[in-house]
């Protein structure tokens, strides 16, 4: 069930402890892709995983996704590294951790205290791990972060490159600006950062990528996006099954 589409009475009638909370970012993804790329991907993976989980629980003839709550996505993240590119928005790590923690605690208040953060932005990873740990240790909820592109075979991940652009071509093809792909590639970097002796000297993406792109989005296609979404959803289902069996440490003896 998607909370944004539900009435409160619908939510009260649910019998589940599981929730997914998509977390994305509003940041540059080159001249060819929307600022919402990370949020769109997180939402798509969360929805597909929830649907598959419901189908596995109830059988293919039932309405998928009824055994899990899908919360509205958080669209702002830790993304100051893209600040030189117009339209990018970000919040500080303390603000991000506090906001996500409170959002998760509100889910737990209604009984949805087994939570997976479905993340679409690399800059959120460390903060989400900290939030999940604090929620779990305090007994508010059992929470874990799931970063979709870490769950699939994507060695060429980059940034706004072939992986993310493939996902977009599948879930929101109308948002890919094909007429700007040449510009994206011309100003792209082959890798993330400027590395010396194992240290990344660059703090911001503009230091090594003129277009904000890492990788070649020309290599993207919708079929790969479909496969990526399917693989991420399958991995999320496995995780949800495990999370559903866990208790917050503070509640284990209740």
C-alpha positions as CSV (number, residue, x, y, z in Angstrom):
1,X,0.0,0.0,0.0
2,X,1.3,3.4,-0.9
3,X,0.7,5.8,1.9
4,X,0.3,8.8,-0.4
5,X,-2.7,7.2,-2.0
6,X,-4.3,5.8,1.1
7,X,-6.9,7.1,3.5
8,X,-6.0,6.8,7.2
9,X,-8.7,4.1,7.7
10,X,-7.1,2.0,4.9
11,X,-3.8,2.2,6.8
12,X,-5.4,1.3,10.2
13,X,-6.8,-1.9,8.6
14,X,-3.4,-3.1,7.5
15,X,-1.8,-6.1,9.3
16,X,1.9,-5.6,8.7
17,X,5.0,-4.4,10.4
18,X,7.0,-3.8,7.3
19,X,7.5,-0.5,5.5
20,X,9.9,0.8,2.9
21,X,10.9,4.4,2.8
22,X,12.4,5.6,-0.5
23,X,15.2,8.2,-0.1
24,X,16.6,10.1,-3.0
25,X,18.1,13.4,-3.9
26,X,17.4,16.5,-6.0
27,X,20.7,17.0,-7.8
28,X,22.3,17.4,-11.2
29,X,22.5,14.4,-13.4
30,X,24.1,16.0,-16.4
31,X,22.4,18.0,-19.1
32,X,20.4,14.9,-20.3
33,X,18.7,13.6,-17.1
34,X,16.4,15.2,-14.5
35,X,17.4,16.4,-11.0
36,X,15.0,13.8,-9.6
37,X,16.9,10.8,-11.1
38,X,17.9,9.4,-7.7
39,X,14.4,9.8,-6.2
40,X,12.7,8.3,-9.3
41,X,15.0,5.2,-9.1
42,X,14.4,4.8,-5.4
43,X,10.6,5.0,-5.8
44,X,10.6,2.6,-8.7
45,X,12.7,0.0,-6.8
46,X,10.6,0.4,-3.6
47,X,7.4,-0.1,-5.5
48,X,8.6,-3.0,-7.6
49,X,10.0,-4.8,-4.5
50,X,6.9,-4.2,-2.5
51,X,4.7,-5.6,-5.3
52,X,6.9,-8.7,-5.7
53,X,6.9,-9.2,-1.9
54,X,3.1,-9.1,-1.8
55,X,2.9,-11.6,-4.7
56,X,5.2,-14.0,-3.1
57,X,3.3,-13.8,0.2
58,X,-0.2,-14.2,-1.3
59,X,0.2,-15.9,-4.7
60,X,0.1,-14.4,-8.1
61,X,-3.7,-14.1,-8.1
62,X,-3.9,-11.5,-5.3
63,X,-3.2,-7.8,-5.4
64,X,0.6,-7.4,-4.9
65,X,2.0,-5.0,-2.3
66,X,-0.8,-5.3,0.3
67,X,1.6,-6.7,2.9
68,X,3.9,-3.8,3.0
69,X,3.7,0.0,3.4
70,X,5.4,2.2,0.8
71,X,6.0,5.6,2.2
72,X,6.4,8.8,0.1
73,X,9.9,9.4,-0.9
74,X,12.3,11.9,0.8
75,X,13.6,13.9,-2.2
76,X,16.4,15.8,-0.5
77,X,19.7,14.3,0.5
78,X,23.4,14.8,1.3
79,X,24.3,16.3,-2.1
80,X,26.4,19.4,-1.6
81,X,29.1,17.8,-3.8
82,X,26.9,18.9,-6.8
83,X,26.4,22.5,-5.6
84,X,28.0,24.1,-8.6
85,X,25.3,22.8,-10.9
86,X,22.1,24.8,-11.0
87,X,19.0,23.4,-9.4
88,X,20.8,21.0,-7.1
89,X,19.4,21.1,-3.5
90,X,20.8,19.6,-0.4
91,X,20.6,19.4,3.4
92,X,23.4,19.0,5.9
93,X,24.1,15.6,7.3
94,X,22.7,16.4,10.8
95,X,19.5,17.7,9.2
96,X,19.2,14.7,7.0
97,X,19.8,12.2,9.8
98,X,17.3,14.0,12.0
99,X,14.6,14.2,9.3
100,X,14.9,10.6,8.2
101,X,14.9,9.4,11.8
102,X,11.8,11.3,12.6
103,X,10.0,10.1,9.5
104,X,10.9,6.5,10.4
105,X,9.7,7.0,13.9
106,X,6.4,8.2,12.7
107,X,6.0,5.0,10.7
108,X,6.9,3.0,13.8
109,X,4.3,4.9,15.9
110,X,1.6,3.3,13.7
111,X,3.1,-0.2,14.1
112,X,5.3,-0.2,11.0
113,X,8.5,-0.8,12.9
114,X,10.5,-3.0,10.4
115,X,11.8,-0.5,8.0
116,X,14.0,-0.6,4.9
117,X,15.4,2.7,3.6
118,X,15.5,2.3,-0.2
119,X,18.2,4.6,-1.2
120,X,19.1,6.0,-4.7
121,X,21.9,8.4,-3.8
122,X,25.5,7.5,-2.9
123,X,25.9,10.6,-0.7
124,X,23.2,9.3,1.6
125,X,24.8,6.0,2.4
126,X,26.8,6.7,5.5
127,X,24.1,8.9,7.1
128,X,21.4,6.3,6.5
129,X,23.6,3.6,8.1
130,X,23.9,5.8,11.2
131,X,20.2,6.5,11.3
132,X,19.3,2.8,10.9
133,X,21.7,1.9,13.7
134,X,20.3,4.5,16.1
135,X,16.7,3.5,15.4
136,X,17.6,-0.1,16.0
137,X,19.7,0.4,19.1
138,X,17.1,2.7,20.7
139,X,14.4,0.2,20.1
140,X,12.3,2.6,18.0
141,X,12.3,0.3,14.9
142,X,14.5,-2.3,13.2
143,X,15.8,-0.4,10.2
144,X,18.4,-1.1,7.5
145,X,19.5,0.9,4.4
146,X,19.3,-0.6,1.0
147,X,21.1,1.2,-1.8
148,X,19.7,-0.2,-5.0
149,X,22.8,0.1,-7.3
150,X,24.9,-1.8,-4.7
151,X,22.5,-4.8,-5.0
152,X,22.9,-5.3,-8.7
153,X,25.8,-6.1,-11.1
154,X,26.8,-2.6,-12.2
155,X,30.5,-2.0,-12.3
156,X,30.0,0.9,-14.6
157,X,27.7,2.8,-12.2
158,X,29.3,6.2,-12.6
159,X,27.0,9.2,-12.2
160,X,24.2,9.9,-14.8
161,X,26.1,7.3,-16.9
162,X,24.9,4.1,-18.4
163,X,23.4,2.6,-15.3
164,X,21.3,5.5,-14.1
165,X,20.3,6.5,-17.6
166,X,19.3,2.9,-18.4
167,X,17.0,3.0,-15.3
168,X,15.5,6.2,-16.5
169,X,14.9,4.9,-20.0
170,X,12.8,2.2,-18.4
171,X,10.9,4.0,-15.7
172,X,10.7,7.6,-17.1
173,X,11.9,7.6,-20.7
174,X,10.2,10.9,-21.5
175,X,12.6,12.6,-19.1
176,X,15.8,11.7,-20.9
177,X,17.0,14.5,-23.2
178,X,18.4,12.6,-26.1
179,X,19.4,15.8,-27.9
180,X,21.8,16.6,-25.0
181,X,23.6,13.3,-24.8
182,X,26.5,14.6,-26.9
183,X,27.0,17.5,-24.5
184,X,26.8,15.1,-21.6
185,X,29.5,12.8,-23.0
186,X,31.8,15.6,-24.1
187,X,32.1,17.0,-20.6
188,X,32.0,13.6,-18.8
189,X,34.7,12.0,-16.6
190,X,35.8,8.4,-16.8
191,X,35.8,8.0,-13.0
192,X,34.6,9.6,-9.8
193,X,37.1,12.0,-8.3
194,X,40.8,12.9,-8.5
195,X,42.8,10.1,-6.8
196,X,46.3,10.4,-5.5
197,X,47.9,7.7,-3.2
198,X,44.4,6.2,-2.5
199,X,43.0,9.6,-1.5
200,X,40.3,11.5,-3.4
201,X,41.5,15.1,-3.7
202,X,38.2,16.3,-5.1
203,X,35.2,17.2,-2.8
204,X,32.9,18.4,-5.6
205,X,31.9,16.8,-8.9
206,X,32.6,20.0,-10.8
207,X,36.3,19.5,-10.0
208,X,36.5,16.5,-12.4
209,X,33.5,16.6,-14.6
210,X,32.5,19.5,-16.7
211,X,29.0,18.2,-17.5
212,X,28.5,16.5,-14.1
213,X,28.5,13.1,-15.8
214,X,30.7,10.1,-14.9
215,X,30.6,7.4,-17.6
216,X,28.9,7.2,-21.0
217,X,25.1,7.6,-21.0
218,X,25.2,6.7,-24.7
219,X,25.6,3.1,-23.6
220,X,22.2,3.2,-21.8
221,X,19.1,1.4,-23.0
222,X,15.6,0.6,-21.6
223,X,16.1,-3.2,-21.7
224,X,19.1,-2.9,-19.3
225,X,17.0,-0.6,-17.2
226,X,14.3,-3.2,-17.0
227,X,16.8,-5.8,-15.9
228,X,18.4,-3.5,-13.3
229,X,15.0,-2.8,-11.8
230,X,14.1,-6.5,-11.7
231,X,17.4,-7.4,-10.1
232,X,17.1,-4.7,-7.5
233,X,13.5,-5.6,-6.7
234,X,14.4,-9.2,-6.3
235,X,17.3,-8.3,-3.9
236,X,14.9,-6.0,-1.9
237,X,12.4,-8.9,-1.5
238,X,15.1,-11.1,0.0
239,X,16.0,-8.3,2.4
240,X,12.4,-7.6,3.3
241,X,11.9,-11.3,4.2
242,X,14.9,-11.1,6.5
243,X,13.9,-7.8,8.1
244,X,10.3,-9.0,8.7
245,X,11.7,-11.6,11.0
246,X,13.7,-9.2,13.1
247,X,12.7,-7.4,16.3
248,X,14.1,-4.0,17.4
249,X,16.7,-4.8,20.1
250,X,14.7,-2.8,22.7
251,X,11.6,-4.8,21.9
252,X,13.1,-8.3,21.7
253,X,12.0,-9.2,25.2
254,X,8.5,-7.7,25.1
